[in-house]
Amino acid sequence: MNEVLETLDRIIHDDSVPRNVRKTAGEIKEDLLAGGDISLKAASAISILEDLSADPNLPMHVRTMIWNLVSNLERLTVQ
């Protein structure tokens, strides 16, 4: 979970990332930090991140970070 939060922080603070993507990453982070079922929150975050990764304005290094995030979040849904 810490790795997921750190990656979200890197996206949020990267000025090369479009503003809408940084905003969404911040919302995902807040949702994950709030109490509740982490599996459901991770599944919701995966859905949102998959949509974000299709953004044509997204720098390639950020797209790779998003794919890694999705992979890490998928592990949380299984636990």
VEXDOFI-765125 format. One line per 3 residues: number of its first residue (from 1); their letters; for each residue x, y, z of N, C-alpha, C. Coordinates in Angstrom, 3 decimals. Example, Ala and Ser with C-alpha at 12.3 -4.5 7.8 and 13.67 -1.06 7.14 Angstrom:
1) as) 13.190,-5.690,7.800,12.300,-4.500,7.800,13.200,-3.300,7.800 | 12.850,-2.250,7.080,13.670,-1.060,7.140,12.900,0.030,7.870 .
END
This chain:
1) mne) 0.825,-1.194,0.000,0.000,0.000,0.000,0.870,1.259,0.000 | 1.988,1.228,0.735,2.877,2.390,0.779,3.431,2.725,-0.597 | 3.757,1.686,-1.369,4.285,1.909,-2.716,3.240,2.597,-3.594 .
4) vle) 1.990,2.198,-3.453,0.900,2.813,-4.213,0.794,4.292,-3.857 | 0.816,4.600,-2.571,0.688,5.992,-2.123,1.880,6.836,-2.570 | 3.076,6.267,-2.541,4.264,6.992,-2.993,4.190,7.289,-4.486 .
7) tld) 3.731,6.334,-5.269,3.604,6.547,-6.705,2.550,7.605,-6.997 | 1.446,7.564,-6.282,0.422,8.598,-6.452,0.996,9.972,-6.111 | 1.801,10.057,-5.063,2.436,11.329,-4.703,3.350,11.831,-5.813 .
10) rii) 4.106,10.923,-6.424,4.990,11.331,-7.525,4.180,11.888,-8.685 | 3.050,11.272,-8.988,2.195,11.764,-10.071,1.615,13.128,-9.703 | 1.139,13.256,-8.469,0.512,14.499,-8.015,1.490,15.670,-8.087 .
13) hdd) 2.761,15.435,-7.788,3.744,16.519,-7.725,4.572,16.675,-9.000 | 4.270,15.925,-10.044,5.000,16.004,-11.309,4.321,17.038,-12.209 | 5.028,18.128,-12.493,4.443,19.203,-13.302,4.266,18.830,-14.771 .
16) svp) 4.882,17.740,-15.218,4.707,17.322,-16.611,3.398,16.554,-16.818 | 2.722,16.246,-15.714,1.455,15.505,-15.765,0.313,16.502,-15.938 | -0.619,16.231,-16.856,-1.771,17.129,-17.016,-2.521,17.328,-15.694 .
19) rnv) -3.056,18.521,-15.523,-3.718,18.906,-14.268,-4.849,17.956,-13.893 | -5.647,17.539,-14.881,-6.772,16.652,-14.569,-6.296,15.300,-14.030 | -5.171,14.831,-14.505,-4.620,13.556,-14.038,-4.090,13.713,-12.613 .
22) rkt) -3.410,14.836,-12.336,-2.917,15.086,-10.972,-4.079,15.187,-9.991 | -5.146,15.857,-10.413,-6.323,16.012,-9.549,-6.949,14.648,-9.253 | -7.093,13.832,-10.282,-7.682,12.509,-10.106,-6.798,11.632,-9.225 .
25) age) -5.487,11.718,-9.401,-4.564,10.949,-8.555,-4.718,11.363,-7.093 | -4.905,12.644,-6.852,-5.127,13.126,-5.489,-6.412,12.586,-4.896 | -7.458,12.536,-5.714,-8.740,12.000,-5.242,-8.629,10.508,-4.927 .
28) ike) -7.896,9.782,-5.766,-7.696,8.350,-5.525,-6.934,8.149,-4.215 | -5.898,8.950,-3.999,-5.110,8.833,-2.767,-5.982,9.090,-1.545 | -6.781,10.151,-1.590,-7.668,10.464,-0.462,-8.635,9.316,-0.191 .
31) dll) -9.171,8.741,-1.261,-10.121,7.641,-1.112,-9.452,6.417,-0.484 | -8.230,6.120,-0.920,-7.520,4.961,-0.370,-7.164,5.159,1.103 | -6.882,6.394,1.488,-6.511,6.673,2.874,-7.711,6.708,3.812 .
34) agg) -8.896,6.939,3.266,-10.105,6.952,4.093,-10.405,5.523,4.546 | -11.112,5.389,5.633,-11.443,4.061,6.151,-12.369,3.307,5.217 | -12.476,2.017,5.452,-13.376,1.191,4.657,-12.669,0.002,4.054 .
37) dis) -13.391,-0.710,3.210,-12.879,-1.922,2.577,-11.857,-1.566,1.506 | -10.603,-1.916,1.734,-9.527,-1.572,0.812,-9.692,-2.274,-0.530 | -10.280,-3.468,-0.544,-10.476,-4.194,-1.803,-11.410,-3.434,-2.733 .
40) lka) -12.491,-2.906,-2.179,-13.437,-2.140,-2.996,-12.814,-0.843,-3.486 | -12.072,-0.179,-2.623,-11.435,1.078,-3.001,-10.369,0.843,-4.064 | -9.626,-0.252,-3.935,-8.607,-0.580,-4.923,-9.248,-0.887,-6.270 .
43) asa) -10.355,-1.609,-6.268,-11.051,-1.926,-7.518,-11.554,-0.655,-8.194 | -12.078,0.265,-7.413,-12.544,1.541,-7.952,-11.375,2.333,-8.536 | -10.259,2.361,-7.818,-9.074,3.079,-8.288,-8.546,2.470,-9.584 .
46) isi) -8.572,1.156,-9.694,-8.114,0.484,-10.912,-8.937,0.939,-12.106 | -10.242,0.981,-11.941,-11.126,1.404,-13.027,-10.803,2.825,-13.477 | -10.616,3.717,-12.528,-10.313,5.115,-12.848,-8.947,5.229,-13.516 .
49) led) -7.959,4.520,-12.997,-6.606,4.587,-13.549,-6.533,4.016,-14.959 | -7.305,2.971,-15.231,-7.317,2.416,-16.584,-7.866,3.430,-17.579 | -8.876,4.190,-17.168,-9.397,5.250,-18.031,-8.346,6.341,-18.239 .
52) lsa) -7.640,6.705,-17.172,-6.610,7.744,-17.269,-5.472,7.329,-18.193 | -5.116,6.067,-18.175,-3.975,5.612,-18.971,-4.236,5.723,-20.469 | -5.489,5.892,-20.855,-5.828,6.034,-22.270,-5.737,7.481,-22.749 .
55) dpn) -5.456,8.417,-21.853,-5.360,9.836,-22.206,-4.194,10.053,-23.167 | -4.452,10.567,-24.375,-3.374,10.747,-25.356,-2.358,11.822,-24.953 | -2.716,12.704,-24.033,-1.802,13.763,-23.596,-0.889,13.330,-22.452 .
58) lpm) -1.036,12.108,-22.020,-0.278,11.602,-20.879,1.150,11.257,-21.299 | 2.153,11.795,-20.606,3.539,11.420,-20.918,3.748,9.914,-20.701 | 4.610,9.327,-21.509,4.807,7.882,-21.462,5.295,7.402,-20.094 .
61) hvr) 6.158,8.166,-19.431,6.658,7.716,-18.122,5.532,7.682,-17.087 | 4.556,8.560,-17.236,3.419,8.570,-16.309,2.486,7.405,-16.622 | 2.330,7.101,-17.894,1.498,5.959,-18.282,2.077,4.675,-17.680 .
64) tmi) 3.393,4.547,-17.723,4.049,3.385,-17.125,3.821,3.347,-15.616 | 3.896,4.507,-14.965,3.633,4.570,-13.524,2.201,4.132,-13.222 | 1.265,4.550,-14.060,-0.141,4.178,-13.857,-0.315,2.675,-14.021 .
67) wnl) 0.327,2.092,-15.024,0.221,0.639,-15.212,0.793,-0.103,-14.004 | 1.890,0.389,-13.462,2.466,-0.224,-12.258,1.525,-0.077,-11.066 | 0.886,1.088,-10.965,-0.101,1.297,-9.900,-1.228,0.283,-9.999 .
70) vsn) -1.739,0.100,-11.207,-2.831,-0.853,-11.417,-2.391,-2.248,-10.989 | -1.184,-2.622,-11.349,-0.664,-3.936,-10.968,-0.601,-4.085,-9.446 | -0.108,-3.064,-8.768,-0.027,-3.115,-7.301,-1.408,-3.121,-6.668 .
73) ler) -2.335,-2.369,-7.222,-3.694,-2.332,-6.677,-4.415,-3.662,-6.891 | -4.117,-4.345,-7.992,-4.739,-5.649,-8.236,-4.340,-6.642,-7.147 | -3.124,-6.516,-6.646,-2.697,-7.384,-5.541,-3.518,-7.114,-4.286 .
76) ltv) -3.890,-5.854,-4.071,-4.687,-5.504,-2.891,-6.104,-6.060,-2.974 | -6.642,-6.173,-4.188,-8.011,-6.682,-4.324,-8.083,-8.169,-4.025 | -6.962,-8.874,-4.173,-6.932,-10.315,-3.945,-6.723,-10.636,-2.470 .
79) q) -6.065,-9.749,-1.743,-5.752,-10.009,-0.328,-6.973,-9.971,0.539 .
END
